[in-house]
Amino acid sequence: MSDITVLLAEDHTIVREGLRALLASESDITIIGEAGDGRMAVHLASTLRADVIVMDIAMPLLNGIEATRQILHHLPQAKILILSAHSDDAYVEQVMALGAKGYLIKQTAANVLAESIRRVYHGDTCFSPLISRRLQHHEMKAQASGELHAKKEASHLSSRETEVLQLIAEGHANKQTADVLHISIKTVEKHRQSLMKKLDIHDTAGLTRYAIAVGIIESSVQVTIL
C-alpha cells in the first residue's frame, strides 16, 4: 500500500517544522511539499497533487479560505484538512461550504492529526471535538425549528477582488500587488475602485479594517496603513 502524500500549508516556520516532525514518525504518511503562504499552497496543490492538503487559515498573500476556494475550483477532488488556531463559526462554515473535509484546532490537534489525515484520505470528514459539538448543536437547532440547514451566503466579492483586498490590507502598494498577482497596475487600480464601490469604503485604512473584521487577515498580519 502506498503512502498518503501530504502538502503542508502553514506560514509559521516553527509550526511547520513541528508538524513535519510529528508526521515523520508515521510510516504511512509522507510530506511531499510545504507552503509558507496561500499563493504557494495553490501552486503546489496543482503541481504536486498531494492526497491531503493540511491548510492553515491565517496566511500572508492569500488566506487559507481563499486558497481553499481556488484549489477546489481547479481540483474538485482535492482533500483539504483545515488546521487553524481559529475556531470561529464563521471560519468553519466558510471552508466547509467550500468543500473542505475537516477542521482541526491547533491546540488540540497534536494527538489526532495523523489519524485525521488518514480519515480524510479515505473519504471521511473530521473535526476537533469542540467544533464537532458546535456543528451538532447548530444542526439540532435547525431541525428543532423545522428549518433547513443554513447555507453560507456567497461573498459578493470576486475571488480576484478578495486577493487584491488582502494584499492592500497587508500594506502592499499597487505595483507590489500587480507583481504578486501578475496583472497590470491599471487592473489593480480598477479592482481597488470596485472594492471601494461595493463596500462603500473609500480609503485604505477602511479597507484594512474591513479585511480584519471579516477574517481575510488577522490584525497582527497588517503591516502598514498608507
Secondary structure, 3 states (H helix, E strand, C coil): CCCEEEEEECCCHHHHHHHHHHHHCCCCEEEEEEECCHHHHHHHHHHHCCCEEEECCCCCCCCHHHHHHHHHHHCCCCCEEEEECCCCHHHHHHHHHHCCCEEEEHHHHCCCHHHHHHHHHCCCCEECHHHHHHHHHHHHHHHHCCCCCCCCCCCCCCHHHHHHHHHHHCCCCHHHHHHHHCCCHHHHHHHHHHHHHHHCCCCHHHHHHHHHHCCCCCCCCCCCCC
